[in-house]
Amino acid sequence: MLLNILRWLQGYVCFKITGKFPERFINIVTKSGLSIWNTGRVNGDLCACMYVRDYRNIRPFSKKSRVKLKINKKVGSPFFVRKYKNRVGVLVGALVFAIVIFVMSNFVWTIEITGLQTISEAKVRQVLCDNGLYIGAYIPTKSFKIIGRDTMLELDDIGWMSINVIDSHASVEIKEKAKSPNVDNYHQPANVKAERDGLILKINVAEGEALFNSGSAVVKDQLLVSSVVEDMLGGVTLVRANAKVIAQTKRQMIFSIEKEHPRFSYEEPKSRYAFNILGLKLPLSFTFADEKENLVRYKTESVTLFDTVLPLSLNTQSIYKKAQYKSPVTEKEANDILYYYSSLYEGFELCDCIVTDRKCAFSETDTHYILDVTYTCEEDIAYQQDINIDKADTERVTPVQDKKSE
């Protein structure tokens, strides 16, 4: 971006090269040390750009390579000054603009953060801001190594960080720490118990001694697999019991909605504008509203130059005044809403289960519509409970015989 500005200040021309050996002309110019860019074919002709001061000195090269040159476009301040030389105000404004751009190039205009997977970008930006990296930060006074170090000390999930500032753009590259796997303490004895009531469909024991078989009914927190294992010689050993117990379970959930359901209406929005320059907000209008009691939408329009985002933006806040009222809900609407609630519950709360059946009962009272849903699920109800070895009772637990087995 700064290179484009420097080229504009010095002035350059875009020209067309025709003749037998245009490539030879490009090679001669390049070897002579002159700057030439944007070389390429346009409608079958070779085109390029060059500073005005250099273009005046390439006539011998064109004769040597037997080509002809034709200017297509003149760009830059020399041509601008020549065009507006009788308008002093325009020239002064252009000079002030150039000075402002040069001064602003010493500040951070944009910040780009890459490499985030689980860490919140908003949190990283806030920590960077607290440590000195923010839009509008004066680059010569900042030590980005220290900023990166302090940020890593505050955010434990960051394993590596690099801050690179090119022109006025700050690029923050982050690599998160690898999460250490949750490894059970295999040296700590544990029993396997039931997480909820159910009818055992299948039990797979990896370690320990099962106290129930398929078809047995169990209740919550009942011992399923004992950590006490007896060998053939009568010796007793405490192990860390581990098993997968698939059981049929029942879950009941009641959803309700008021017959006079609250609704909201919004009036025509009132807009509040602010001009943002290098992180400094300058209000352009004064419209006051309680953001907690109203709906507020934010819109930011950034200014770009040469495909580069400038630290200038117009922030618009649209404030919608909210009014609450109650509207009657029909039975069909209530039915659709309640079934939607049950679908959300099933998708989020029962995502680890297989729902094999569901029974729904729709009813109503004077004030509410009610949906009573009973889910029949198949799920793993086993969980491990550690045993305090000092207080452990090493006597073998005798399973209670089911009436069916008797």
N, C-alpha and C positions, 0 to 999 in steps of 0.2 A: 504494500500500500504506500509506504514512504517512497519506494522507488518510482512508483507512478507519479507521485507529487513532484519529485526531483526532476523527472523527465519533462513534466508539464512546465515547471519553472524555467528550465533551460530551453525548451522548445524543440520539437522534432517534426520530421516530415515522413509521410507514408508515400512510397513511390513504387512504380511498376518498372520491371526490367524486361526488355525485349531484345532479341538478337540471337546469335548462334550459340554463344557460350555464356549464359547467365550464371551457371554454377561456378564457372571459372572466376567471374566477377566477385561472387560471394567469397570465394577462397582468398582472392587477393586482398579484399577489404579486411577479412578476418586476420590474415597474417600481418597486415599493416598496423594492427592494434586498435583500429577504430571500432566503436560500438555499433552493432547492428542486431536487430531483434525482429521477432514476428515474421520470420521468413517462411514463405509457403506459397502454394499455388492457389490462385483465385481466377476462375474462368479460364484456365489454361495458361495464364501469365504468372511469372514469379514476382511476388511482392515482398517488400520489407520496409522497416522503419529505421530511422537514423537521426541523430542530433543534427540541428541546423548547421552548427559550426563544422561538423564533419562532412556534411553533404556538399558543402562548398568546395571541398578539397578532393572529391572523388572523380572529377572529370577525367584525369589521366588514366584512372583505372578502367573507366568505361571504354575509353578509346583502345586501351591495350587488350581488353577482352571482347571488343567489337560488339558492344551492346548499347542500347539507347535507354535513357532514363526519363521517366515522366512522373511528375508529382501528382498524386491523387488527393492528398489531404495535408493541411498544415495545422499543427496542434501546438498549443503552448502559450506561455506568457508573452514572448516577443511579438507574436502575431496579434495577441489580445491588446497589448499596449499600442501597437501601430494602428489598430482599428479604433481604439478609444483614446488616442493621445490628446484629443481636445477636451476630454471629459476627465478632469482631475479627480473628481469624487469617486469614479469607478476604479481608477488606478489605486487611489488610497485605500478603498475598501478591499481590493484584491490583495494589497500588501498587508493590511491588517489581518485578513483571512489567513494568509500564508504564515504570519507570525503566530497566530492563535493555534493553527494546526501544528506548528513546530513545538510550541510550548506544551500543547496537550499530548504530544507523543511521548512525553516523559511520565505520563500517568497510565495506570492500568485501565484499559477500556473494556475488555471482555475477559471472562474466566471460564475455561472449559475443564470439566472434571470427567475423567474416563477411568474405567476399571472397577466401578462399584457394582456389587452384586446384592449384598445384604445390608450394607450400611446406607442410611438415608443421606441423599445428596444435600438436602436442606441442612442436616446436622453438620456435615463436612463444611459447607459454606459458612455456617455460623462460627465454627471453630477457627477456620481460616481467617474470617473477619476479625475475631477476637485477637488473633496473633499477628494481624497487620496486613493480610492480603484481602483486598476488597476492591470493587470498582471505584476508581478515583484515587487509589494509593499512589504516592509519589515514588516512582521506581528507583531513582538514585539513592534514596535513604533506606531502602529495604534490603535485608539479607534473607534471601529466599531459602537458603540452607537452614538457617535458624528457624524460620517459619515452618518449614517441613518437619524439622526435628520436634518442635514444640507441639505441632499438630499430632504427630505420631505418639507422643507421650500422653496426650489427652484421650486419643481414640485407640484403645487397646486392640481393636479388631484390624487395624492397619499393619501389614507386615512390611511394606516398602512404599515409599512415596518419592516422587520427583516433581519439582516445580521448574518449568522452563518458561522464560519470558522472551518472546520474539516480538520486536517492535512494541506494540501496546497490548498484545494478546498473551495472557497467562494460561499455560497448559499444565494441568495438574494430573499426573498419572499415578494411579494407586493400585496396589495389589493387596488384597485382603489376606489375612492369616488363614491357613488351612485349619478347619475345625477338627479338634481331636475327637475321635470316635468315643462314644459312650461304651466303655468296657466294664462288664460286671466284675465284681470282686469275687473271683472264683475260689478264694481261700475262705470266704465268709459263708458258713452254712446258712441255708435258707429253706423254708417250706414254700410250697405252692398252694395258694388258697383261691377261693372263688371270688371274683370281683362283684358278681351279682347272682341272684337266684336264676336257676335254669335246669334244663334236662340235658344231660350229657349225651351228645351224639357220637363223638369220637374223641379219644384221648391218646396222645402220642407222648410217651415219657422218654426224655433224653437222659435224665439223671434222677435218682430217687426211687421211691416205691409207691406205686399208685394204690390208693385206698378205695377207688370206685371204678366201675366198669361202665361201658356204654349202656344207656338206658336208665342210669341212676339219676335221681333228682337231688339237687344240692341247693343250699341256701347261701346267702352272701356271707363271706368270710369263713366259710367252712373249709377245713383242711382237705385238699385233694391229693397232693403228692407229698409224702413225708420225706424229710431229709435223713431219717434214721434208716440205715440199711444194714441188714444182718447177713453175714457171710455163712458159708456152709459149716464152719466150726463153731458158730454161735456168737462170734464177735460182732460188736456193734460199731458202726462208723457213721459219722455225721458228714453229709455231702451237701453241696449246693443243688437242691432239687430244681429241675427245669423241665417244663412240659408245655405242650400246646393242647388246650382243652376246648374243643368246639362244642358249644351247647346251644340249645334252643331257648331263647329268652323272650320275655314279654316286656314291652314298654308302652306306657300310656301317657298321652299328652293331650291337654285340653287347650284349644285356641278359642279366643273370643273377640268380638268386636261390638262396639256400642251401636245401638240403633240410630242414635243421633251422632253421626260421626263428625269430628271437627274437620273443617276444610279452611283453605286460605285463599284469599284473593289479593291481587297486587295492582296498585295504581300505576299510572304512567311514570316512568323513571325520571328522577332528577339527576343530572350529570354534574360531576365535579372533576375538574381538570388540573393537572400538575405537570410541569415541565421538569424532567430529570436530566441533569447534566453532571457527569462524573459522580453519581450517587447522591448528589444534592438535589432535593425536591423543592421546586419553586411553585407554589400554588398559583393557578391562574383564575380560580373562582373559589368562592367561599359558600359552600352549601353544607350545612350542618345537619347530621342525622345520626340517630342512635343505631349503630351497626348491629347491636344485639337484637333489636326489635324489628329490623328491616332486612331485606335481602339485598346484598351488595355484590355486584359483579365487577371484576377488574379486567381491564384491557390495556395492553402496552404495545405501542407502535414505535419501533426503533428506526433511526435514521441510518441509511447505508450510503457508502461512497466507494465506488470501484469494487463492489461486491464485498465490502468490509463494513461490519456493524460498528457504528460510531457510538460513543458513550452518551448519546443524546436520544431521548425518547419522550413520547407524550403518553402520560398515564391517564386513563379515563376510568372513573368510578361511576357506575350506574346504580342509583339507590332506588329500590322499589319499596314503597310503603306497604306494609303487610297488614291485612285485616283478617281476623279469624271469625268464622261463623260455623254454625252446626247445620248439617243438611241430613235429612233422613236417608237411610240406606235400605234399598229394597232387599228382599230375601234372596233374589238371584245374585245381586251384587255381593252381598255378604257371603253367600256360598262360594262364589269365585274367589273372593279375598281370603277366606279361611282355608280353602284348599291350596291356595298359593302359599300361605304361611306354612301349611303342613309339608309342602314340597320343599320349601327352604329348610325346614327342620330336618327332613329326611336327608337332604343333600349335604348339610353341614354337620349335624350331630350324629347321624347314623352312617357316615361315609365309610367307616371301618367295618360295618356290618353288612350282611346280606339279608335284605328284607324279603321274607318269603310270603308274608300275608299282612294285610292291613284291614281293619274293620272300623268304619267311620259311622258315627251317629250324630246327625245334625238336629239341634234343638234350639229353642229360644225362650227367653224370659221377658219380663216387662221392659228391661233396659238393654239386653244383650242378645246377640246371636252366638251360639256355642257349637263348636265342632269337637267331638270327643273321638280321638283316634287311638286304637290299640294296634301296635306293631308287633308282628311275630318275626324274630330275627335269628340268624345263625351267626355266632361270633365267638371269638376266643375270650373266655372269662378268666383265664389263669393270670395270676400275678404273684411275684416273689415277695416273701417277707423274711427279712434277715433274722437270725437267731443269735441271741447273746450266749456265747459259748460258756461263760461262767455260770449262767443260770439254766443252761439247757438240761432238760430231763432226757437222759439217754435211754430210758425205758421205751421199748418198742410200742408204738401206738397200734392198737388192734382196731381194724375197721369195723364200723357198725354194719351188720348184715342187713341187706334190704329184705323186705317181706317177700319180694318175688323170689329171691335166691333161697329163702327158707322153704 
